[in-house]
Amino acid sequence: MGRSSLYHYYADKEALLSDMLNELLGQERELFRVCLRSEGAPLARLESLSRACAALFPEWAEFGRMILDLRMEGASRLRSYFRGLRRELAAVIAEGQRDGSVVAQPDAGVLSSIVIGAIDGLLLQYFVDSRGFPEPDVLADALVDAMHRMVRA
């Protein structure tokens, strides 16, 4: 559907963005509810949630691209920025994988994306509701502990 067709149904960009965001957040909220309230051990429910979210990444990415198109004309700069971060982080992870201090799987590129995703996700939450987090040093310690658990061999 072209932009002019979209604006036939929405008064402006803000209305379109709001509707898209509400839909996406509603789907994500329901997915979390279904997976986390299902039967089974906690780890099994967390695994179910992880797999369900990963399965929806392609669909969510399409929404994300549209939201970025509406909000950020310079989004292509972010692509190269994240590629550079992943490349640098993957090099350090690969070094750790070679010396045995970092888990061998997933590969360094995937693990670097996971680490950056954890950090960026935490950062986004902090921006939205910083009062829901402990003091910065406590948060930093917790993040370091989580990263160690994620990558330590």
MARBAPA-987270 format. One record per residue: residue in one letter; x, y, z of N, C-alpha, C, O in turn. Coordinates in steps of 0.05 Angstrom, whole numbers, padded with zeros to 5 digits, always signed. Layout:
<rs>
AXYZXYZXYZXYZ...
</rs>
This chain:
<rs>
M+00017-00023+00000+00000+00000+00000+00018+00025+00000+00037+00026+00015G+00012+00044-00016+00027+00068-00018+00021+00087+00005+00001+00084+00019R+00038+00107+00008+00034+00127+00029+00008+00142+00026-00007+00146+00046S+00001+00150+00002-00024+00165-00002-00048+00148+00006-00068+00158+00017S-00047+00122+00001-00069+00104+00009-00071+00102+00040-00093+00102+00051L-00048+00101+00053-00048+00100+00082-00060+00125+00094-00075+00124+00113Y-00054+00148+00082-00065+00173+00093-00095+00176+00088-00107+00194+00099H-00105+00159+00071-00134+00159+00067-00148+00149+00093-00169+00157+00100Y-00134+00130+00107-00145+00118+00131-00136+00131+00157-00148+00128+00178Y-00114+00146+00155-00103+00159+00179-00100+00189+00174-00092+00198+00152A-00106+00205+00194-00105+00234+00192-00076+00244+00188-00072+00263+00173D-00057+00231+00201-00029+00240+00198-00010+00218+00207-00019+00196+00214K+00016+00224+00205+00036+00204+00212+00033+00194+00241+00036+00171+00247E+00027+00213+00259+00025+00206+00287+00003+00186+00292+00007+00167+00308A-00020+00189+00279-00042+00171+00282-00034+00143+00271-00041+00123+00284L-00021+00142+00249-00012+00117+00237+00008+00103+00255+00006+00080+00261L+00028+00118+00264+00049+00108+00281+00037+00097+00307+00044+00076+00317S+00019+00112+00319+00006+00104+00344-00010+00078+00341-00007+00060+00357D-00025+00075+00319-00040+00051+00314-00021+00027+00310-00026+00006+00321M+00000+00031+00294+00019+00009+00289+00033+00001+00315+00035-00023+00320L+00041+00020+00330+00055+00014+00355+00036+00000+00375+00045-00019+00388N+00012+00009+00377-00008-00004+00395-00012-00033+00386-00014-00051+00403E-00015-00038+00360-00019-00065+00350+00005-00083+00357+00002-00105+00366L+00029-00073+00351+00053-00088+00356+00057-00094+00385+00064-00117+00393L+00054-00074+00402+00057-00078+00431+00036-00097+00442+00041-00113+00460G+00012-00096+00432-00010-00114+00440-00003-00143+00433-00007-00161+00449Q+00007-00147+00409+00015-00174+00401+00038-00185+00419+00037-00208+00428E+00057-00168+00424+00080-00176+00441+00071-00182+00469+00079-00202+00481R+00054-00165+00480+00043-00169+00507+00028-00196+00509+00032-00211+00528E+00012-00202+00489-00003-00227+00489+00015-00251+00487+00011-00272+00499L+00036-00249+00470+00055-00270+00467+00069-00276+00494+00072-00299+00501F+00077-00255+00508+00089-00259+00534+00070-00273+00553+00078-00292+00567R+00045-00264+00554+00025-00276+00571+00022-00306+00566+00023-00322+00584V+00018-00313+00540+00014-00341+00533+00037-00358+00541+00034-00379+00553C+00061-00349+00534+00085-00366+00539+00091-00367+00569+00098-00389+00579L+00090-00345+00583+00098-00345+00611+00077-00357+00630+00084-00364+00652R+00052-00358+00621+00031-00369+00638+00025-00398+00630+00006-00410+00642S+00040-00410+00612+00034-00437+00603+00044-00457+00625+00057-00449+00644E+00037-00482+00621+00045-00502+00640+00075-00509+00635+00085-00503+00614G+00087-00520+00655+00115-00529+00652+00134-00514+00671+00127-00494+00684A+00158-00523+00671+00179-00511+00687+00186-00483+00678+00182-00477+00654P+00195-00466+00696+00202-00439+00688+00221-00437+00664+00217-00421+00646L+00242-00454+00664+00261-00453+00642+00248-00460+00616+00255-00449+00595A+00230-00479+00617+00216-00487+00592+00198-00465+00582+00196-00460+00558R+00186-00450+00600+00169-00427+00592+00186-00405+00581+00178-00392+00562L+00210-00400+00593+00228-00380+00582+00238-00388+00554+00240-00371+00536E+00244-00413+00551+00253-00423+00525+00230-00419+00504+00235-00411+00482S+00206-00426+00512+00183-00422+00494+00180-00393+00486+00175-00387+00463L+00183-00375+00505+00181-00346+00499+00203-00338+00480+00198-00323+00461S+00228-00347+00485+00250-00339+00468+00246-00349+00439+00250-00334+00420R+00237-00374+00437+00232-00385+00410+00209-00371+00396+00210-00365+00372A+00188-00365+00411+00165-00351+00399+00172-00323+00389+00164-00314+00368C+00188-00309+00406+00196-00282+00398+00214-00283+00373+00211-00268+00354A+00233-00301+00373+00252-00304+00351+00237-00310+00325+00244-00301+00304A+00216-00327+00327+00200-00334+00304+00185-00309+00293+00180-00308+00269L+00179-00290+00310+00165-00266+00301+00183-00243+00293+00174-00223+00283F+00209-00246+00297+00228-00224+00290+00224-00214+00261+00223-00190+00257P+00221-00232+00241+00218-00222+00214+00193-00204+00211+00194-00183+00198E+00171-00212+00223+00146-00196+00221+00150-00170+00236+00142-00149+00226W+00161-00172+00260+00165-00148+00276+00185-00129+00262+00182-00104+00264A+00205-00140+00249+00224-00123+00234+00210-00107+00213+00218-00084+00208E+00190-00118+00200+00175-00103+00180+00161-00079+00192+00162-00057+00181F+00149-00083+00216+00137-00061+00230+00158-00040+00238+00155-00016+00235G+00181-00051+00248+00202-00034+00256+00213-00016+00233+00218+00007+00237R+00215-00028+00210+00224-00012+00186+00204+00010+00180+00212+00033+00174M+00178+00004+00182+00158+00025+00177+00159+00047+00198+00157+00071+00191I+00162+00039+00223+00164+00059+00244+00189+00076+00240+00188+00100+00243L+00211+00063+00233+00236+00078+00228+00232+00097+00204+00242+00120+00205D+00219+00088+00184+00214+00105+00161+00198+00130+00169+00204+00152+00159L+00179+00126+00186+00163+00149+00195+00178+00167+00214+00174+00192+00213R+00195+00156+00230+00209+00172+00251+00237+00181+00245+00245+00202+00253M+00251+00164+00230+00280+00170+00226+00288+00167+00197+00290+00144+00187E+00292+00188+00184+00301+00187+00156+00330+00177+00154+00338+00167+00133G+00345+00180+00176+00373+00172+00175+00378+00145+00187+00400+00139+00197A+00359+00127+00186+00361+00100+00198+00384+00084+00186+00395+00066+00199S+00390+00089+00161+00411+00073+00148+00438+00077+00162+00455+00059+00161R+00441+00100+00175+00466+00104+00190+00467+00085+00214+00489+00076+00221L+00445+00077+00225+00444+00058+00248+00454+00031+00239+00467+00016+00254R+00447+00023+00214+00455-00003+00204+00486-00006+00205+00496-00025+00215S+00499+00014+00194+00529+00012+00193+00540+00015+00222+00561+00003+00228Y+00527+00031+00239+00536+00033+00266+00535+00006+00280+00554-00002+00293F+00512-00008+00279+00509-00034+00292+00527-00055+00279+00538-00072+00293R+00531-00053+00253+00550-00072+00241+00578-00069+00252+00592-00088+00257G+00586-00044+00255+00612-00038+00266+00615-00048+00295+00635-00060+00302L+00594-00043+00311+00595-00052+00339+00596-00083+00340+00612-00094+00355R+00579-00096+00324+00580-00125+00324+00606-00136+00315+00616-00156+00326R+00618-00124+00295+00644-00133+00285+00665-00131+00307+00681-00150+00311E+00666-00108+00321+00686-00105+00342+00681-00124+00365+00700-00137+00375L+00657-00127+00373+00650-00145+00395+00655-00174+00387+00665-00189+00403A+00648-00181+00363+00652-00208+00353+00682-00215+00353+00689-00238+00358A+00699-00196+00347+00728-00202+00347+00737-00209+00375+00754-00227+00378V+00728-00195+00395+00736-00200+00423+00724-00227+00432+00737-00243+00445I+00699-00232+00424+00686-00258+00431+00701-00281+00418+00706-00301+00431A+00708-00278+00392+00723-00299+00378+00750-00304+00392+00758-00327+00393E+00763-00284+00401+00788-00287+00416+00783-00304+00441+00799-00322+00447G+00762-00298+00455+00755-00313+00479+00748-00342+00472+00753-00360+00487Q+00734-00345+00449+00727-00373+00441+00752-00389+00434+00754-00413+00440R+00772-00376+00422+00797-00390+00416+00812-00398+00441+00824-00419+00441D+00812-00381+00461+00827-00388+00485+00811-00404+00505+00821-00412+00526G+00785-00409+00499+00768-00426+00515+00754-00412+00538+00741-00425+00554S+00757-00385+00540+00744-00371+00562+00715-00363+00556+00699-00356+00574V+00707-00364+00530+00680-00357+00521+00668-00382+00508+00682-00397+00494V+00642-00386+00512+00628-00409+00500+00633-00410+00470+00635-00389+00457A+00635-00434+00460+00641-00438+00432+00617-00433+00414+00619-00425+00391Q+00593-00437+00425+00568-00433+00410+00550-00416+00425+00548-00419+00450P+00535-00398+00413+00534-00393+00385+00560-00380+00375+00577-00372+00391D+00562-00377+00349+00586-00365+00338+00588-00336+00347+00569-00324+00356A+00612-00325+00343+00618-00299+00354+00600-00277+00343+00592-00259+00358G+00592-00279+00318+00574-00259+00306+00547-00259+00319+00536-00238+00325V+00536-00283+00323+00509-00285+00335+00511-00277+00365+00494-00262+00374L+00531-00286+00379+00534-00279+00407+00538-00249+00410+00528-00237+00430S+00552-00236+00392+00555-00207+00394+00528-00193+00391+00522-00173+00404S+00511-00203+00373+00484-00191+00369+00468-00195+00394+00452-00177+00402I+00470-00218+00407+00455-00223+00432+00464-00204+00454+00447-00193+00468V+00489-00201+00457+00500-00184+00478+00491-00155+00473+00482-00142+00492I+00494-00145+00449+00485-00118+00443+00455-00115+00447+00446-00095+00457G+00440-00135+00439+00411-00135+00443+00404-00133+00472+00385-00118+00479A+00418-00147+00489+00412-00146+00518+00418-00118+00528+00403-00107+00544I+00440-00107+00520+00448-00080+00529+00428-00059+00519+00419-00043+00534D+00422-00060+00493+00404-00040+00481+00376-00043+00493+00362-00023+00497G+00367-00068+00497+00341-00072+00509+00339-00060+00537+00319-00048+00545L+00360-00065+00552+00361-00054+00579+00362-00023+00578+00349-00009+00594L+00377-00013+00559+00379+00016+00556+00352+00029+00549+00345+00049+00560L+00338+00016+00531+00312+00026+00523+00293+00027+00548+00279+00046+00552Q+00293+00005+00563+00276+00004+00587+00284+00026+00607+00267+00038+00619Y+00310+00030+00609+00320+00050+00628+00311+00078+00619+00303+00094+00636F+00312+00084+00593+00303+00110+00583+00273+00113+00589+00264+00135+00596V+00257+00092+00585+00228+00094+00589+00221+00097+00618+00202+00112+00625D+00234+00081+00636+00226+00081+00664+00251+00077+00681+00254+00056+00693S+00268+00098+00683+00292+00095+00699+00287+00090+00729+00304+00079+00742R+00264+00099+00738+00257+00094+00767+00253+00065+00773+00253+00057+00797G+00249+00049+00753+00244+00020+00757+00270+00005+00760+00270-00020+00761F+00293+00018+00761+00319+00005+00762+00334+00013+00786+00329+00035+00798P+00353-00003+00795+00370+00004+00818+00390+00026+00810+00390+00035+00788E+00406+00033+00830+00427+00053+00825+00445+00043+00802+00448+00019+00798P+00458+00061+00787+00474+00053+00765+00496+00033+00771+00501+00015+00755D+00509+00034+00794+00530+00015+00800+00518-00013+00805+00530-00033+00798V+00495-00014+00818+00481-00040+00823+00472-00052+00796+00475-00076+00791L+00461-00035+00779+00453-00043+00753+00477-00053+00736+00475-00074+00723A+00499-00039+00737+00523-00047+00723+00533-00074+00732+00540-00091+00716D+00533-00078+00759+00541-00104+00769+00523-00127+00759+00533-00148+00752A+00497-00121+00759+00478-00142+00750+00482-00148+00721+00480-00171+00712L+00487-00127+00705+00491-00131+00676+00517-00146+00671+00517-00164+00654V+00538-00140+00686+00563-00155+00683+00559-00184+00690+00568-00202+00676D+00545-00189+00712+00539-00216+00720+00524-00231+00699+00530-00254+00692A+00503-00218+00687+00487-00231+00666+00504-00236+00642+00502-00257+00629M+00522-00218+00634+00539-00222+00611+00558-00246+00616+00563-00262+00598H+00569-00247+00640+00587-00270+00647+00572-00296+00644+00582-00315+00632R+00548-00297+00654+00532-00322+00653+00525-00329+00623+00524-00352+00616M+00522-00308+00607+00515-00313+00579+00538-00323+00563+00535-00339+00545V+00562-00313+00569+00584-00319+00551+00606-00336+00563+00622-00348+00548R+00607-00339+00589+00629-00354+00601+00627-00384+00594+00606-00396+00595A+00650-00394+00587+00652-00423+00580+00652-00440+00605+00653-00465+00603
</rs>
